[in-house]
Amino acid sequence: MDVEYSEWDSLEKMFEEKMLDRVKQLVIEVHTKEEKKKKSTVDDLLRYSNILTQLELIGFRMWRWHFNKSGSFRGHNYPSKNVSCCYELSYVNSKYLTSVSV
């Protein structure tokens, strides 16, 4: 899901409508407000954290994440460093995992 800053609202709506019950995998590009020259507030960060926690509570487990290098910019507090506004998070729904014998 790559919906440019609408992922947070979209995920909240998906929780409300129980749309993720039959989803086996979910890959999301998440953003903070840093890219739009606004700083994310503590309330914003708490909201993002709560949404990601909600994913865990309904059975999703993160198996991979990485910075989106095309969303790099100079940091506000550390202008000599490149930081990323975007992270790509990959989840698998643990309800659909089965054990494998080797």
Secondary structure as the mmCIF struct_conf table of DSSP 4:
data_model
#
loop_
_struct_conf.conf_type_id
_struct_conf.id
_struct_conf.beg_label_comp_id
_struct_conf.beg_label_asym_id
_struct_conf.beg_label_seq_id
_struct_conf.end_label_comp_id
_struct_conf.end_label_asym_id
_struct_conf.end_label_seq_id
TURN_TY1_P TURN_TY1_P1 GLU A 4 TYR A 5
HELX_RH_AL_P HELX_RH_AL_P1 GLU A 7 GLU A 17
TURN_TY1_P TURN_TY1_P2 LYS A 18 ARG A 22
STRN STRN1 GLN A 25 HIS A 31
HELX_RH_3T_P HELX_RH_3T_P1 LYS A 33 LYS A 36
TURN_TY1_P TURN_TY1_P3 LYS A 37 LYS A 37
HELX_LH_PP_P HELX_LH_PP_P1 LYS A 39 THR A 41
HELX_RH_AL_P HELX_RH_AL_P2 VAL A 42 LEU A 57
TURN_TY1_P TURN_TY1_P4 ILE A 58 GLY A 59
STRN STRN2 PHE A 60 PHE A 67
HELX_RH_3T_P HELX_RH_3T_P2 LYS A 69 GLY A 71
STRN STRN3 SER A 72 ARG A 74
BEND BEND1 HIS A 76 ASN A 77
TURN_TY1_P TURN_TY1_P5 PRO A 79 SER A 80
BEND BEND2 LYS A 81 LYS A 81
STRN STRN4 ASN A 82 SER A 84
BEND BEND3 CYS A 85 CYS A 85
STRN STRN5 CYS A 86 ASN A 93
HELX_RH_3T_P HELX_RH_3T_P3 SER A 94 TYR A 96
#
